Amino acid sequence: MREQIDNKRIMRFFSCLADNTRLNIIMTLSQKPQTVNEIYQRVGDNITLSAISHQLKLLSDAEIVVNKKNGKERTYSLSEN
């Protein structure tokens, strides 16, 4: 059972890397933690702010990124896991 869970986690991880937008977000976050607006400024060509948020949710679900709420904004960073 544990092996199935690990396999699913690994599959989610590589699936996230297979998307160019998510890969760009990961590369952006590798420089420093950033807000959605900061990520959008760096990655936002041909993609909406809403789509960036959606991609960040997928990356969070895959435990690749984590976020911390600062007032009304969230700051995203790469997970240490």
matplotlib code that plots the C-alpha trace (Angstrom):
import matplotlib.pyplot as plt

x = [0.0, 2.8, 4.4, 1.2, 1.1, 4.7, 4.1, 1.2, 3.2, 6.1, 3.6, 2.1, 5.5, 6.6, 3.2, 3.7, 7.2, 5.7, 3.8, 5.8, 3.9, 4.3, 8.0, 8.4, 6.8, 9.1, 12.1, 10.9, 10.4, 13.8, 15.2, 13.2, 9.7, 7.2, 3.6, 1.2, 1.6, 5.4, 5.1, 2.7, 5.1, 7.8, 5.7, 2.6, 3.1, 0.0, -1.5, -3.9, -3.4, -6.3, -4.4, -1.2, -3.3, -4.7, -1.2, 0.0, -2.9, -1.8, 1.8, 0.6, -1.5, 1.6, 3.5, 6.0, 5.3, 4.0, 2.4, 2.2, -0.5, 0.7, -2.4, -4.4, -1.5, 0.1, 3.8, 4.8, 8.0, 9.4, 8.7, 11.6, 10.1]
y = [0.0, 2.4, 1.7, 2.8, 6.1, 6.8, 5.9, 8.3, 11.0, 10.5, 10.4, 13.7, 15.2, 14.4, 15.3, 18.8, 19.0, 18.1, 21.3, 24.3, 26.9, 24.9, 24.3, 28.1, 28.7, 26.2, 27.8, 31.3, 30.0, 28.5, 32.0, 33.2, 33.0, 35.1, 36.2, 35.3, 38.8, 38.5, 35.1, 36.5, 39.3, 36.8, 34.0, 35.9, 35.9, 34.5, 33.3, 35.0, 35.6, 33.2, 30.5, 31.1, 30.6, 27.4, 26.1, 27.0, 25.0, 21.9, 22.4, 22.7, 19.6, 17.7, 19.1, 20.8, 24.3, 25.6, 28.9, 31.2, 33.8, 37.4, 39.6, 39.3, 37.8, 34.4, 33.9, 30.7, 28.9, 25.5, 22.7, 21.2, 17.7]
z = [0.0, 0.9, -2.5, -4.3, -2.4, -3.3, -6.9, -7.1, -5.5, -8.0, -11.0, -9.8, -9.5, -13.0, -14.4, -12.9, -14.5, -17.9, -18.2, -19.4, -17.3, -14.1, -14.9, -15.4, -12.1, -10.4, -12.0, -10.8, -7.3, -7.2, -7.1, -4.0, -2.5, -4.4, -4.4, -7.2, -8.7, -8.7, -10.4, -12.9, -13.8, -14.6, -16.2, -17.3, -21.1, -22.7, -19.3, -17.0, -13.3, -12.6, -14.6, -12.6, -9.4, -10.8, -11.6, -8.1, -6.7, -8.7, -7.6, -4.0, -4.3, -5.6, -2.6, -4.8, -3.5, -0.2, 0.6, 3.6, 4.0, 4.5, 5.0, 1.8, -0.2, -0.2, -0.7, -2.5, -2.2, -3.1, -0.7, 1.2, 0.9]

ax = plt.figure().add_subplot(projection="3d")
ax.plot(x, y, z, "-o")
ax.set_aspect("equal")
plt.show()
